[in-house]
Amino acid sequence: MLGLLTLALVCASGCTSISLESNKDAAAVHKVNRLFILIRQDDVKTRQLANDLAVDCGICFSNRPTRIEVAIISPLDLDDSGYNRRISAFDSDSVLTIAIRTAMLDQSGGFRTINYDVSLFDPATKKRLWRAAVVNSGSPEIMEKRMRKMVEAIVSKLDEDGFL
């Protein structure tokens, strides 16, 4: 019985699971040199998640040749056109969008499971090049670790698929 309790406590303090399923347009695969990352924060409660994602994107791309700029779309923004100007000013050849689709809260209001929609598209043609469904689940107490693992999984898959 003590062994099960110990296992439960270890799992509660550190278990995280990231699953990612993606599709790509094989004809559109190219190495991305300048990537603009746009994080959608559609809910006031997700502000810290968006901030964690932005920081983790900077960390995960720091040792790669791809230059990045990260922006968080505020839930107060009615129009996304201002971001189009920033994307153009950065001269990005691709844009990666990260958006929460659904989330499951635990009894204390923490995010137990979050489903993300992640897309890579060409800003000039608005053509989607790559898309992934990401499920980020685990203990809400280790959300920073979960966000880092999720960004690492996205970067790894983009690399595997030939974009990085």
N, C-alpha and C positions, 0 to 999 in steps of 0.2 A: 504494500500500500504506500509506504514512504517513497519507493522508487517511482511510482506513478505520479505522486504529488511533485516530486523533484522534476520529473520530465515535463509535467504541466507548467511548472514555474519557469523552467528554462525556455520552453516554447513560447510562453506568454511574454517573456522579456526579449526574445530575439527572432522568432519565426517570421519569415517573410516569403512571399511567393509572387513571382512575376511571370506571367505567361504572355506571349506575343505571337500573334498570327498575322502574316503580312502577304500582300500581293504587290507585284511591280509590273510596270510596262517595260518589258525586256528591250524593246526597240528604243526606249528613251534613257537607258542607263548611261550615265556619264559621271565623271569625277566632279564633285561639287567643290568649288574653290571658295566661294563666298556664300555663306548660309545665314539667312535671317530666320530666327526662331521666334515664333509668335505663340504665346501661351494665353489661352482664353481662360479668364477668370469670370465665369458667369454668375457666381454666387459670392456674397460677402463672406461666408464661412470658409471659402477656399483660398483666401488671401495668403495665408502662410504656406499652403501647398504650392501656389504659384511662385512665391518667393523662393521656396526650397528648390523647385524645378529650375528656376533661372540660375541660381547659384550652381547647382549640379551640372547644368549645361556648360557653364563656363569652365568648371573643373574637368569634365569629361572630354572637352575639346581642346584643353590647354596644350596637350602634347601632339596635336594633329596639325597637318598643314592647312586644314580648312579654317578660314577666318569666319567668326560668327559675330552676330549682334543679336541680343535677346530683348524682346519687349513683352510686357504683360498687358493684355487688353483688359481695361477696367470694366467692371459690371455697370458702370455709369455711362460708358461710351455708347451713344446711340448710332454712331456712324464710324465705320472702320476705315474710311478713306484716308485719314491722317496717317495710318500705318502704311498705306500704299506709297505715300511720299517718302517715308523713312526707308522703306524697302528699296525704292529707286535711288535715294541718296546714298545708301550703302552699296549700291551697284551689285546686289546679290544675284546669283545665277539660279538659286533655288530658295524656297521658303518652306520651313517645317512648321506645321501647326500642331499644337498639343491641346486637346480639349477634353474635359470631363464629360462623359455621356451619362453615366449613372453612378450612384454611390450608395453603399449600405452602411448605416451607422450602427454602432453597438449601443448597449443600454446607457452608457455614459456620454453619448453624443460623438464619440470618436469614429473616424472612418475605418471600418473593418475591411471593406472591399471597395475599390474604385475602378470603374471601367473607363478607359481613355480611348479616344479616336485620334490617331496620329497620321498626318498626311504630309507628303513632300510634293510640292508642285513648282512648276516653272512660272515665275511672276510675269513674264512677257506674254505667254500664251494662255495662262491660267489652267494649264493642263496638269492633271494629277499624274505624278510619276510613280508614286509608291504610297501605300496605305497600310496601316496596322491597327489591329484591335489589341489593346493591352489591358490585362487584368492585374491590378496591383492589390494584393491582399496580405493581411498580417495584423500584428498587434498595433493599435493606434499609438502606443507609447514609443514606437521606434519609426515614426513617420519619416524622419530625415533619412534614415538608413533605407527605407522603402523607396523614397524618391530617388536616391542615388542609384540603387540597383535598377530602377526602371529606366533612368537615363542611360545607364551603362548598357542595358539590354537593347534599347533603341539604337544607340550608336553602333553597337556590335552588329545588329541586323542590317543597318544601312551599309556598314562596311562589307559584310558578307554578300549583300546584294549588289555591290559594285559602285555605290554612290560616294563612298568615302575612301 
